[in-house]
């Protein structure tokens, strides 16, 4: 976010001031039905609001600029941002290393960055690169499995399918930042219910903030991972993020020059990083 957003400290609407209530309405979490004396304000469930606020903190996107918002479709809630929001989040991590052009598969079995005619479209794939990974994170989506319904899918199926491939590749490359966040193209797909299960209750601690504050402290990072695991809140994205930070600390320590008079380090010592953080639930 370009400026600090004053997010509510509680999911209880009774604690919101006028500005906060306006922001939450803009984000789709409160709305009014009826008019005049029959007007009635409604609120999203507390668990949905908590999940949305956590997504805003994690991604740094601005709900007042409509970069991120909540939507209910088919009885399911999900957190929505455009594909540009995915790119912004990836860039801000400092680990984003670009991506290849979207490629499309036609009925003749050929891949090309030029979208085929609607009748010849079979699949789309995207590759996203991270500086700390040795290979691209690739995701392929087929029209048969991932197509949605509506005028956009009828008129621009290659564009829609390409965005779905790109959003999946970004979530694969940056799971900690983008887990549980979807594009409008995802939301228009037929399997929205599978994509967006009911969000969980608010986490017991602000894990992203704690990890950020401890990103240069190996012991504290391991302790945070253990606490999150004990609380049942250590997902695979968080675990990998912690392990990457611990690995960077270990590499920096191994490359640092020895202090004068210090005993030489033994050679060929392998650092077993996974011993510090338990596996995700």
Buried (B, 14 or more C-beta within 10 A) or exposed (E): BEEEBEBBEBBEBEEBEEEBBEBBBBBBBBEEEEEEEEEEEEBBEBBBBBBBBBBBBBBBBBBBEBBBBBBBEEEBBBBBBBBEBBBBBBEBBEBBEEBBEBBBBBEEEEEEEEBBEEEBBBBBBBBBBBEEEEEBBBBBBBBEEBBBEEEBBEEBBBBBBBBBBBBBBBBBBBBBBBBBBBBBBBBBBEEBEEEBEEBEEBBEEBBBEBBEEBBEBBEBBBBBBBBBBEEEBBBEBBBBBBBBBBBBBBEEEEEEEEEEEEEEEEEEEEBEBEEBBBEBE
